[in-house]
Amino acid sequence: MGALIGITSVTSAVKYGISQLLKAGLSDSIIKKVTGANEKLIQGCLFHEDNELKQIINAKVLMADWYYEF
């Protein structure tokens, strides 16, 4: 698992899997039924996803031509 996604702890691997399900569009209620994960764990994955989105947005902003005009 570590070689595939770069993480080795069980909790991190579960969070990675849940975040991928969320990105694929599965609702949290379906994820709860399929994985047995609790609300707190799923919310932790949503927060992680938000951080990824912020990083992507920041990278795009930094690459924009108008950024350097400031």
C-alpha positions as CSV (number, residue, x, y, z in Angstrom):
1,M,0.0,0.0,0.0
2,G,2.8,2.4,0.8
3,A,4.4,2.0,-2.6
4,L,1.0,2.6,-4.3
5,I,-0.3,5.7,-2.6
6,G,2.6,6.7,-0.3
7,I,0.9,6.0,3.0
8,T,1.3,3.1,5.4
9,S,-1.0,3.6,8.4
10,V,-4.3,1.9,8.3
11,T,-6.3,5.0,9.2
12,S,-4.6,7.0,6.5
13,A,-5.3,4.3,4.0
14,V,-9.0,4.2,5.0
15,K,-9.2,8.0,4.8
16,Y,-7.6,7.9,1.4
17,G,-10.1,5.4,0.2
18,I,-13.1,7.3,1.6
19,S,-11.8,10.6,0.1
20,Q,-11.6,8.8,-3.3
21,L,-15.2,7.6,-2.9
22,L,-16.2,11.2,-2.1
23,K,-14.4,12.5,-5.1
24,A,-16.3,9.9,-7.2
25,G,-19.5,11.4,-6.1
26,L,-20.8,8.9,-3.5
27,S,-22.8,10.3,-0.7
28,D,-21.7,10.1,2.9
29,S,-24.7,7.9,3.7
30,I,-23.7,5.3,1.1
31,I,-20.1,5.4,2.3
32,K,-21.3,4.8,5.9
33,K,-23.3,1.8,4.8
34,V,-20.5,0.3,2.6
35,T,-17.5,1.0,4.9
36,G,-19.1,1.2,8.3
37,A,-17.1,4.5,8.9
38,N,-18.6,6.9,11.4
39,E,-19.5,10.5,10.7
40,K,-16.3,11.9,12.4
41,L,-14.0,9.8,10.1
42,I,-15.9,10.9,7.0
43,Q,-15.9,14.5,8.1
44,G,-12.1,14.2,8.4
45,C,-11.9,13.0,4.8
46,L,-14.0,16.0,3.7
47,F,-11.7,18.4,5.4
48,H,-8.7,16.7,3.8
49,E,-10.4,17.1,0.4
50,D,-11.0,20.8,1.1
51,N,-7.3,21.2,1.7
52,E,-6.4,19.5,-1.5
53,L,-8.9,21.8,-3.4
54,K,-7.3,24.9,-1.8
55,Q,-3.8,23.7,-2.9
56,I,-5.0,23.2,-6.4
57,I,-6.7,26.7,-6.5
58,N,-3.6,28.3,-5.0
59,A,-1.3,26.7,-7.6
60,K,-3.6,27.9,-10.4
61,V,-3.7,31.4,-9.0
62,L,0.1,31.5,-8.8
63,M,0.4,30.4,-12.4
64,A,-2.0,33.1,-13.7
65,D,-0.4,36.0,-15.5
66,W,-2.3,38.6,-13.6
67,Y,-0.9,37.4,-10.3
68,Y,2.5,38.8,-11.2
69,E,1.0,42.2,-12.0
70,F,0.3,42.8,-8.4
